[in-house]
Amino acid sequence: MKMLIIPFEQARMIAPLVKVALLVAHQAVQFLPFTFVALVVTELMLRYGVFAKLEPLGKPLTRMSRLPSVSTLTLITGMGSVLAANSMLVTYRSKNIINDRELVLSSLLNSIPVYLKELLTYHFPVILPLLGPWVGGIYLVTFWLAGVIKLAVVIVAGRLLLGSGREEGAGEKTRSSDGSGKQEEARFIPTLVDAVKKQSRLFLRITAYSLGMMFVVLLGLELGVFDWTDAVIGPMARQVGLPAVVLGPLGVYAVSPLAGVSSLAALLSQHLITGQQAIVALMIGGLVMAPIMYLRTMLPNYVGLFGAKIGGWIVLLSLCCALGARSLVLGLVLWGGHFCTR
């Protein structure tokens, strides 16, 4: 009998590991090839002087935040892909074109275009039709407020922590590092091979960090490490006077925001909750959901790119901006509701 039980118990223990390993492999196939291509293309563009030609576009922003000109080049790249923009920062840091503080602030700046992209691809076509103009509008404003707070952090921190006149030196250094572009133009294949070799070590480090972190986080989710969300959401919801009917959608929202929004939209359409209660529920769900989402999706990528210390700081600052926006809107809505009932 024991001989039959042991294999079954072992299989039950191994099953979550296999499931998580398959999920990690699926994620790896989706982003690792692009990461490698982005690293190599960035190296080639640096060598051929492509980025130096775009420096004038970044002068107003670099003067305001005291970031080097190359930081605005990565911001422009971030409009297409934040991953590619951050890969550029890794290359700039390895060449000592930027320092650690500039890297952190530049990475935060690279994520600003995401707010515009999600406005067009998620909020307008999905959130507003689901929640309506009032509740959906407040949800949209909260999302944008997080971006405004993040941009303010970059500008204020840049002016306080970075010295003046840094951007010109960085630009000159970029030009000098790109100066060999014309000489190498006639021998593209050797240059490409050299770029691949140079970025391979960095790519392997990114792969090891990101997949390792992803495996740990997904395994924690599979084993129920984050089940504490139910215990957190319930007391918060009752404390602000939300009806019990919202607890289910809030629990769903903490795991899948779109599913949670859809559930709350159904309650709204059936007049089981008011618009104010829906907004409060969304803010509470966001306060609980944001740390999980950043831990699950953002932390592995940023630690993989920048290392544990710098990547952790970037994720923490981004999370604080998101939580700050939700807390501010939640406070205003609760204060406004209390004021209106007096």
C-alpha positions, 0 to 999 in steps of 0.5 A, spaced: 500 500 500 505 504 501 508 503 495 502 505 491 501 512 495 508 514 495 508 515 487 501 518 488 504 523 493 510 525 489 506 526 482 501 531 486 507 535 489 510 535 482 504 537 478 504 544 480 512 544 478 510 542 471 504 546 470 509 552 472 514 550 468 510 550 462 507 557 463 514 560 464 516 556 458 510 559 454 512 566 457 519 565 455 517 564 448 513 570 447 518 575 450 525 572 450 526 572 442 524 579 442 529 581 448 535 578 444 533 582 437 532 588 441 539 588 444 542 586 438 539 592 434 540 597 439 547 595 439 547 596 432 544 603 432 549 605 437 554 603 432 551 606 426 549 613 430 542 612 429 540 615 436 545 621 435 541 624 430 534 624 434 538 627 440 535 634 438 528 631 439 529 630 447 532 637 449 526 640 452 525 634 456 532 633 458 533 640 460 526 639 465 528 633 468 536 634 467 536 627 464 541 626 459 539 626 451 539 619 450 534 618 455 529 621 451 531 617 445 529 611 449 522 615 451 521 615 443 523 608 443 518 606 449 512 609 444 513 602 440 516 598 446 518 599 453 522 592 453 526 595 447 527 602 450 529 599 457 534 594 453 537 601 450 538 603 457 542 597 459 546 598 453 547 605 455 549 603 462 554 598 460 558 603 456 557 608 462 553 613 458 548 613 464 549 612 471 544 608 476 540 614 478 539 616 471 537 609 469 532 608 474 529 615 472 529 614 465 526 607 466 520 610 469 520 615 463 520 609 458 513 607 461 509 613 460 507 612 453 504 606 456 498 610 459 497 613 452 497 606 449 492 603 454 488 609 453 487 607 446 487 599 446 483 598 453 480 604 456 476 607 450 474 600 447 473 596 453 472 600 460 468 606 458 463 601 454 463 596 460 462 601 466 459 607 463 462 615 462 461 616 469 464 610 473 469 609 467 471 616 466 473 616 474 477 609 472 480 612 466 482 619 470 485 614 476 490 611 471 492 617 468 493 620 474 498 615 476 502 617 470 502 624 471 505 622 478 510 618 475 512 623 470 512 628 476 517 624 480 522 623 474 522 631 473 522 633 481 527 627 482 532 629 476 532 636 478 534 634 486 538 628 484 542 630 478 547 635 476 546 640 471 549 640 464 549 632 464 545 631 458 551 635 453 556 630 456 552 624 455 550 626 448 557 627 446 559 621 449 554 617 445 556 621 439 563 618 440 561 611 441 557 612 435 563 615 431 565 608 428 559 607 424 561 610 417 567 606 418 563 600 419 558 601 414 561 597 409 562 591 413 555 590 416 556 582 417 562 582 421 559 588 425 553 584 426 556 578 429 560 582 434 554 585 436 551 578 437 557 576 441 557 582 445 550 582 447 549 574 448 552 575 455 547 580 457 542 576 454 543 570 458 543 574 465 537 577 463 534 570 461 536 567 468 534 572 472 527 573 469 525 566 468 527 565 475 523 570 478 517 568 474 518 561 476 518 563 483 512 568 483 507 563 479 509 557 483 507 562 489 500 563 485 499 556 484 500 554 491 496 559 494 501 564 497 496 570 495 490 567 498 490 572 503 487 577 498 480 575 500 482 576 508 484 583 506 479 585 501 473 583 506 475 588 512 476 594 507 470 593 503 466 593 510 469 598 513 467 603 507 460 601 507 460 597 501 455 591 500 457 584 501 455 583 493 461 586 491 466 582 495 466 576 489 467 581 484 473 584 488 476 578 489 476 576 482 479 583 480 485 582 485 486 576 480 484 579 473 482 586 473 478 585 466 474 580 469 473 584 476 470 590 472 465 586 468 462 583 474 462 590 477 459 592 470 453 587 471 452 589 478 451 596 476 446 594 470 442 591 475 442 597 480 445 592 485 450 598 487 451 605 485 456 608 481 460 611 487 460 604 490 463 601 484 468 606 484 470 605 491 470 598 489 475 599 483 479 603 487 480 598 493 481 592 488 486 596 485 490 597 491 490 590 493 491 588 485 497 592 484 502 589 488 500 582 485 500 585 478 507 588 479 510 582 482 507 577 477 509 581 471 513 587 472 518 585 477 521 579 473 522 583 467 525 589 470 530 584 475 532 580 469 534 587 465 537 591 471 539 586 476 535 585 483 537 592 486 536 597 480 530 593 478 527 592 485 527 600 485 524 601 479 518 597 480 517 599 487 517 607 485 512 605 479 508 601 484 508 607 489 505 611 483 500 607 482 498 606 489 498 613 490 493 615 485 488 610 487 489 612 494 488 619 492 481 618 488 479 613 493 479 618 499 476 624 494 470 619 493 469 617 500 470 624 502 465 627 497 460 622 498 460 623 506 460 631 504 454 630 500 450 626 505 451 631 511 
